Amino acid sequence: MPTLTTPAPDTTAAPLRIGPHTVAPPVVLAPMAGITNAPFRTLCREFSGGKGLFVSEMITTRALVERNEKTMQLIHFDATETPRSIQLYGVDPVTVGKAVRMIAEEDLADHIDLNFGCPVPKVTRKGGGSALPYKRHLLRAIVREAVTGAGDLPVTMKMRKGLDDDHLTYLDAGRIAVEEGVTAIALHGRTTAQHYGGNADWDAIARLKEHVPEIPVLGNGDIWSAEDALRMVRETGCDGVVVGRGCLGRPWLFADLVAAFEGRTDAFVRPTLREVADVMVRHATLLGEWIGDEARGVIDFRKHVAWYLKGFAVGSEMRKRLAITSSLEALRAGLDELDLDQPWPTGADGPRGRTSGNNRVVLPDGWLKDPYDCAGVGEDAELDTSGG
């Protein structure tokens, strides 16, 4: 793994309080479907030195209550993970309440985050994710059930600005969160219609912070480097940052984030291709151990290959070859054929992952008729699988 230099820390950012948990520095890994499983969280946490908060993939409340096999695997935490953080998706208050009580009573996690930010059509067409805050009464009912059922466990929520620029919901949602006992709010500065396109609206994060001074507000969107994180805090006044696509193929970003918030900007990680290759093999190995099958682990890792290699001189044929490997031996052999002495490339940071935007928002029939009426939304609107 890349070698880190660690001068004596000089903490410059206030710790984030999530119920009884102190997150210092105030850095959170955003839940990402198919990405933030236990192996990836392990990598990020290793680079951070155990500092920060690392959230699971999205867990569907219905699947959790029904003890779906895949869902039960997704909520498995490594023994070193603390606090254990689960993000829940739900549309039906009763089902959400059952899931939260299950987590609390069976000691399945130490923190619960509610997903009101997912923009994908299969979620929003059910009235879930980023579509849900438009229905203010439904939002309040779900949050109330979650906070009540959680007992001593802190409940946070992640959301977007709204459906589109004509249907903004984040200020109302923020006030509901405060009134119902949510511990902290994260705002992705995009609408559902934007998906992941365009630029995140950091001004909205600042407005939310002014609107709900009672609880911490975390900013999310367009954090591709540690410098971006510091700039977001400086420009918006937010209490911390949530990092998603910026760490794709860059788990060492969490080392940079810790260093930046502790005032050690000379300690940023700039790995050679050899060091990146070592991390790639370790990532694939961890996936295989977690799944219980080396080949399936390497196959699951394939989507990460392009992210890790972005910016390095790697021919298109080799990229294709690495993206179809199905064994650790083949992955390692292919990587060893590269010029592994390549230094960290200039301009390698920047957008990765999904960048689509200007999408039509898919909603249940009649969803926009009344921002308060939630008739017709019930248990049958729940997704039956976790992970997004």
For each residue, the residues with C-beta under 8 A, 3 or more apart:
1: 46 47 275 278 279 282
2: 252 255 269 270 271 272 275 279
3:
4: 47 255 267 269
5: 266 267
6: 9 264 267
7: 264 266 267
8:
9: 6 262 263 264
10: 262 263 264
11: 24 25 261 262 263
12: 261 262 263
13: 24 25 26 233 240 261 262
14: 26 239
15: 22 23 24 25 26
16: 22 23 24 26 53 184 216 218 239 240
17: 21 22 23 183 216
18: 21 22 23 53 83 111 154 156 183 184 216
19: 111 152 153 154 183
20: 152 154
21: 17 18 53 83 110 111 154
22: 15 16 17 18
23: 15 16 17 18 26 27 28 52 53 240
24: 11 13 15 16 51
25: 11 13 15 51 52 240 257 258 261 262
26: 13 14 15 16 23 216 218 239 240 241 261
27: 23 48 51 52 53 229 240 241 243 254 257 258 261
28: 23 52 53 54 55 186 218 240 241 242 243
29: 36 41 44 52 53 54 55 242 243 244 247 254
30: 36 55 158 186 220 242 243 244
31: 36 55 56 57 58 87 113 115 158
32: 35 36 57 244 245 388
33: 57 58 387 388
34: 37 57 300 303 387 388
35: 32 40 57 248
36: 29 30 31 32 40 41 54 55 56 57
37: 34 40 41 56 57 74 287 290
38: 41 42 76 77 78 81 286 290
39: 42 43 283 286 287 289 290
40: 35 36 37 43 44 251 283
41: 29 36 37 38 44 45 54 56 78 81
42: 38 39 45 46 78 80 286
43: 39 40 46 47 251 279 282 283 286
44: 29 40 41 47 48 52 54 247 251 253 254
45: 41 42 48 50 52 54 80 81 254
46: 1 42 43 49 251
47: 1 4 43 44 251 252 253 254 255 269
48: 27 44 45 51 52 254 255 257 258
49: 46 255 258
50: 45 80
51: 24 25 27 48 254 258
52: 23 25 27 28 29 44 45 48 254 257 258
53: 16 18 21 23 27 28 29 83 85 111
54: 28 29 36 41 44 45 81 85
55: 28 29 30 31 36 85 86 87 113
56: 31 36 37 41 59 74 75 77 85 86 87 109
57: 31 32 33 34 35 36 37 74 87 386 387 388
58: 31 33 87 88 89 115 118 386 387 388
59: 56 63 64 71 74 75 86 87 88 89 99 386
60: 63 64 68 71 88 89 90 382 383 384 385 386
61: 64 65 88 89 90 92 95 96 98 99 100 382
62: 65 66 90 92 95 99 379 382 383 384
63: 59 60 66 68 70 71 383 384 385 386
64: 59 60 61 67 68 71 75 88 99 102 103 386
65: 61 62 95 98 99 102
66: 62 63 384
67: 64 71 72
68: 60 63 64 71 72 384 385 386
69: 72 73
70: 63 73 74 385 386 387
71: 59 60 63 64 67 68 74 75 385 386
72: 67 68 69 75 76
73: 69 70 76
74: 37 56 57 59 70 71 386 387
75: 56 59 64 71 72 86 108 109
76: 38 72 73
77: 38 56 81 84 109
78: 38 41 42 81
79:
80: 42 45 50
81: 38 41 45 54 77 78 84
82: 110
83: 18 21 53 109 110 111
84: 77 81 108 109 110 111
85: 53 54 55 56 109 110 111 112 113
86: 55 56 59 75 103 108 109 111 112 113
87: 31 55 56 57 58 59 112 113 114 115 158
88: 58 59 60 61 64 96 99 100 112 113 114 115 146
89: 58 59 60 61 115 118 123 128 129 383 386
90: 60 61 62 93 95 96 99 114 128 142 382
91: 95 126 127 128 132 138 142 377 378 381 382
92: 61 62 95 96 377 378 379 381 382
93: 90 96 97 138 141 142 144 145
94: 97 98 145 379
95: 61 62 65 90 91 92 98 99 379 382
96: 61 88 90 92 93 99 100 114 142 145 146 149
97: 93 94 100 101 145 146 148 149
98: 61 65 94 95 101 102 149
99: 59 61 62 64 65 88 90 95 96 102 103
100: 61 88 96 97 103 104 112 145 146 149 150 153 155
101: 97 98 104 105 149
102: 64 65 98 99 105 106 108
103: 64 86 99 100 106 108 109 112 150 153
104: 100 101 107 149 150 151 152 153
105: 101 102
106: 102 103
107: 104
108: 75 84 86 102 103
109: 56 75 77 83 84 85 86 103 112 153
110: 21 82 83 84 85 153
111: 18 19 21 53 83 84 85 86 153 154 155 156
112: 85 86 87 88 100 103 109 146 150 153 154 155 156
113: 31 55 85 86 87 88 155 156 157 158 186
114: 87 88 90 96 142 143 146 155 156 157 158 182
115: 31 58 87 88 89 118 128 129 157 158
116: 129 130 132 133 139 157 158 159 160 173
117: 129 130 158 159 160 186 188
118: 58 89 115 123 124 128 129 130 388
119: 123 124 129 130 160 190 192 194 195 196 359 361
120: 123 124 129 388
121: 124 125 362
122: 125 126 383
123: 89 118 119 120 126 128 129 130 131 383 388
124: 118 119 120 121 127 128 129 130 131 192 361 362 363
125: 121 122 131 362 363 364
126: 91 122 123 131 364 381 382 383
127: 91 124 131 132 135 138 363 364 367 377 381
128: 89 90 91 115 118 123 124 131 132 381 383
129: 89 115 116 117 118 119 120 123 124 132 192
130: 116 117 118 119 123 124 133 159 160 162 163 191 192
131: 123 124 125 126 127 128 134 163 192 361 363 364 367
132: 91 116 127 128 129 135 138 139 142
133: 116 130 136 139 159 162 169 170 172 173
134: 131 162 163 167 169 367 368 371
135: 127 132 138 139 367 371 372 373 374 377
136: 133 139 140 169 172 173 176 371 372
137: 140 141 372 373 374
138: 91 93 127 132 135 141 142 374 377
139: 116 132 133 135 136 142 143 173 176
140: 136 137 143 144 176 179 180
141: 93 137 138 144 145 374
142: 90 91 93 96 114 132 138 139 145 146
143: 114 139 140 146 147 155 157 176 177 180 181 182
144: 93 140 141 147 148 180
145: 93 94 96 97 100 141 142 148 149
146: 88 96 97 100 112 114 142 143 149 150 155
147: 143 144 150 155 180 181 182
148: 97 144 145
149: 96 97 98 100 101 104 145 146
150: 100 103 104 112 146 147 153 154 155
151: 104
152: 19 20 104
153: 19 100 103 104 109 110 111 112 150
154: 18 19 20 21 111 112 150 183 184
155: 100 111 112 113 114 143 146 147 150 181 182 183
156: 18 111 112 113 114 182 183 184 185 186
157: 113 114 115 116 143 173 177 182 185 186
158: 30 31 87 113 114 115 116 117 185 186 187 188 220 242
159: 116 117 130 133 169 170 173 185 186 187 188
160: 116 117 119 130 170 187 188 190 191 192
161: 168 169 170 187 188 189 190 191 201 204
162: 130 133 134 165 167 168 169 170 191 192
163: 130 131 134 166 167 169 191 192 193 361 363 368
164: 167 191 192 193 361
165: 162 168 191 193
166: 163
167: 134 162 163 164 368
168: 161 162 165 171 191
169: 133 134 136 159 161 162 163 172 173
170: 133 159 160 161 162 173 174 187 204 208
171: 168 174 175 207 208 211
172: 133 136 169 175 176
173: 116 133 136 139 157 159 169 170 176 177 185
174: 170 171 177 178 185 187 208 211 212 217
175: 171 172 178 179 211 212
176: 136 139 140 143 172 173 179 180
177: 143 157 173 174 180 182 185 212 215
178: 174 175 182 212 214 215
179: 140 175 176
180: 140 143 144 147 176 177
181: 143 147 155
182: 114 143 147 155 156 157 177 178 185 215
183: 17 18 19 154 155 156 215 216
184: 16 18 154 156 215 216 217 218 239
185: 156 157 158 159 173 174 177 182 208 212 215 216 217 218
186: 28 30 113 117 156 157 158 159 217 218 219 220 242
187: 158 159 160 161 170 174 204 205 208 217 218 219 220
188: 117 158 159 160 161 200 220 221 242
189: 161 200 201 202 203 204 205 219 220 221 222
190: 119 160 161 194 195 196 197 198 200 201 221
191: 130 160 161 162 163 164 165 168 194
192: 119 124 129 130 131 160 162 163 164 195 359 361
193: 163 164 165 357 358 359 360 361
194: 119 190 191 197 198 357 358 359
195: 119 190 192 354 356 357 359
196: 119 190 245 353 354 355 356 357
197: 190 194 355 356 357 358 359
198: 190 194 357 358
199: 222
200: 188 189 190 220 221 222
201: 161 189 190 204 205 221
202: 189 205 206 219 221 222 232 235 236
203: 189 206 207 236
204: 161 170 187 189 201 207 208
205: 187 189 201 202 208 209 217 219 221 232 236 238
206: 202 203 209 210 235 236 237 238
207: 171 203 204 210 211
208: 170 171 174 185 187 204 205 211 212 217
209: 205 206 212 213 217 236 237 238 239
210: 206 207 213 237
211: 171 174 175 207 208
212: 174 175 177 178 185 208 209 215 217
213: 209 210
214: 178
215: 177 178 182 183 184 185 212
216: 16 17 18 26 183 184 185 239 240
217: 174 184 185 186 187 205 208 209 212 238 239
218: 16 26 28 184 185 186 187 238 239 240 241 242
219: 186 187 189 202 205 223 232 233 236 238 240 241 242
220: 30 158 186 187 188 189 200 223 241 242 243 244
221: 188 189 190 200 201 202 205
222: 189 199 200 202 228
223: 219 220 228 229 232 241 242 243 244 246
224: 228 245 246 349 350 351 352
225: 228 229 246 253 256 349
226: 229 230 253 256 257 259 260 265 268
227: 230 231 260
228: 222 223 224 225 231 232 246
229: 27 223 225 226 232 233 241 243 257 260 261
230: 226 227 233 234 260 261
231: 227 228 234 235
232: 202 205 219 223 228 229 235 236 238 241
233: 13 219 229 230 236 237 238 239 240 241
234: 230 231
235: 202 206 231 232
236: 202 203 205 206 209 219 232 233
237: 206 209 210 233
238: 205 206 209 217 218 219 232 233 241
239: 14 16 26 184 209 216 217 218 233
240: 13 16 23 25 26 27 28 216 218 219 233
241: 26 27 28 218 219 220 223 229 232 233 238 257
242: 28 29 30 158 186 188 218 219 220 223
243: 27 28 29 30 220 223 229 246 247 253 254 257
244: 29 30 32 220 223 247 353
245: 32 196 224 248 351 352 353 354
246: 223 224 225 228 243 250 253 349 352
247: 29 44 243 244 250 251 253 254
248: 35 245 304 307 352 353
249: 304 306 307 308 309 310 352
250: 246 247 253 307 349 352
251: 40 43 44 46 47 247 254 279 283
252: 2 47 255 256 269 271 279
253: 44 47 225 226 243 246 247 250 256 257
254: 27 29 44 45 47 48 51 52 243 247 251 257 258
255: 2 4 47 48 49 252 258 259 267 268 269
256: 225 226 252 253 259 260 268 269
257: 25 27 48 52 226 229 241 243 253 254 260 261
258: 25 27 48 49 51 52 254 255 261 262
259: 226 255 256 262 264 265 267 268
260: 226 227 229 230 256 257 263 264 265 268
261: 11 12 13 25 26 27 229 230 257 258
262: 9 10 11 12 13 25 258 259
263: 9 10 11 12 260
264: 6 7 9 10 259 260 267
265: 226 259 260 268
266: 5 7
267: 4 5 6 7 255 259 264
268: 226 255 256 259 260 265
269: 2 4 47 252 255 256
270: 2 343 344
271: 2 252 275 276 279 344
272: 2 275 276 340 341 342 343 344
273: 276 277 312 338 339 340 341 342
274: 277 278 340 341
275: 1 2 271 272 278 279
276: 271 272 273 279 280 308 309 312
277: 273 274 280 281 332 335 336 338 340
278: 1 274 275 281 282
279: 1 2 43 251 252 271 275 276 282 283 308
280: 276 277 283 284 301 304 305 308 331 335
281: 277 278 284 285 328 331 332 335
282: 1 43 278 279 285 286
283: 39 40 43 251 279 280 286 287 301 304
284: 280 281 287 288 297 298 301 328 331
285: 281 282 288 289 297 328
286: 38 39 42 43 282 283 289 290 297
287: 37 39 283 284 290 291 296 297 298 300 301
288: 284 285 291 292 293 294 295 296 297 298 328
289: 39 285 286 292 297
290: 37 38 39 286 287 297
291: 287 288 296 297 300
292: 288 289 296
293: 288 296 297
294: 288 297 298 327 328
295: 288 298 299 326 327
296: 287 288 291 292 293 299 300
297: 284 285 286 287 288 289 290 291 293 294 300 301
298: 284 287 288 294 295 301 302 325 326 327 328 330 331
299: 295 296 302 326
300: 34 287 291 296 297 303
301: 280 283 284 287 297 298 304 305 331
302: 298 299 305 323 324 325
303: 34 300 306 307
304: 248 249 280 283 301 307 308
305: 280 301 302 308 309 319 322 323
306: 249 303 309 310 319 323
307: 248 249 250 303 304 310 352 353
308: 249 276 279 280 304 305
309: 249 276 305 306 312 314 319 322
310: 249 306 307 348 352
311: 344 345 346 347 348
312: 273 276 309 338 342 345 348
313: 339 342 345
314: 309 318 319 338
315: 318 319
316: 319 320
317: 320 321
318: 314 315 321 322 334 337 338
319: 305 306 309 314 315 316 322 323
320: 316 317 323 324
321: 317 318 324 325 334
322: 305 309 318 319 325 331 334 335
323: 302 305 306 319 320
324: 302 320 321
325: 298 302 321 322 330 331 334
326: 295 298 299 330
327: 294 295 298 330 331
328: 281 284 285 288 294 298 331 332
329: 332 333
330: 298 325 326 327 333 334
331: 280 281 284 298 301 322 325 327 328 334 335
332: 277 281 328 329 335 336
333: 329 330 336 337
334: 318 321 322 325 330 331 337 338
335: 277 280 281 322 331 332 338 340
336: 277 332 333 340
337: 318 333 334
338: 273 277 312 314 318 334 335 342
339: 273 313 342
340: 272 273 274 277 335 336
341: 272 273 274
342: 272 273 312 313 338 339 345
343: 270 272
344: 270 271 272 311 348
345: 311 312 313 342 348
346: 311
347: 311 350
348: 310 311 312 344 345
349: 224 225 246 250
350: 224 347
351: 224 245 355
352: 224 245 246 248 249 250 307 310
353: 196 244 245 248 307
354: 195 196 245
355: 196 197 351
356: 195 196 197 359
357: 193 194 195 196 197 198
358: 193 194 197 198
359: 119 192 193 194 195 197 356
360: 193
361: 119 124 131 163 164 192 193
362: 121 124 125
363: 124 125 127 131 163 367 368
364: 125 126 127 131 367 376 377 381
365:
366: 369 376
367: 127 131 134 135 363 364
368: 134 163 167 363 371
369: 366 373
370: 373
371: 134 135 136 368
372: 135 136 137
373: 135 137 369 370
374: 135 137 138 141 377
375:
376: 364 366
377: 91 92 127 135 138 364 374 381
378: 91 92 381
379: 62 92 94 95 382
380:
381: 91 92 126 127 128 364 377 378
382: 60 61 62 90 91 92 95 126 379
383: 60 62 63 89 122 123 126 128 386
384: 60 62 63 66 68
385: 60 63 68 70 71
386: 57 58 59 60 63 64 68 70 71 74 89 383
387: 33 34 57 58 70 74
388: 32 33 34 57 58 118 120 123
